[in-house]
Amino acid sequence: MQNLAELSIGSKGEMVQIYDNSLEQKLLEMGCTPGEQFEVVRKAPFGGPIAILISSYILSIRKEDARSIAVKLLVNE
C-alpha cells in the first residue's frame, strides 16, 4: 500500500488509513475521513508540503504527515 507522500501531482486516490492518532484527529475535525477521495494538486520542492483537493477545498499536509496516510491509487477517475 502506498502513502500520500509517494503520489505525484495529478494522482487521484482514496484515504485508507491514518497511522498517526493526533493527525487522524486533526483530519477528522476537518472532515477528512478514511474513504475520502482526493487529488494531489501541488508538491512543494525540498520536502515541503503536499496540497490535495478534497471535499471541494485544498488541504496542505506536511510531507512527514503525508507518510502516515495510507492511500489507494485510483485509476481512470
Rosetta blueprint (number, residue, H / E / L):
1 M L
2 Q E
3 N E
4 L H
5 A H
6 E H
7 L L
8 S L
9 I L
10 G L
11 S L
12 K E
13 G E
14 E E
15 M E
16 V E
17 Q E
18 I E
19 Y L
20 D L
21 N H
22 S H
23 L H
24 E H
25 Q H
26 K H
27 L H
28 L H
29 E H
30 M L
31 G L
32 C L
33 T L
34 P L
35 G L
36 E L
37 Q E
38 F E
39 E E
40 V E
41 V E
42 R E
43 K E
44 A L
45 P L
46 F L
47 G L
48 G L
49 P L
50 I E
51 A E
52 I E
53 L E
54 I E
55 S L
56 S L
57 Y E
58 I E
59 L E
60 S E
61 I E
62 R L
63 K H
64 E H
65 D H
66 A H
67 R L
68 S L
69 I E
70 A E
71 V E
72 K E
73 L E
74 L E
75 V L
76 N L
77 E L
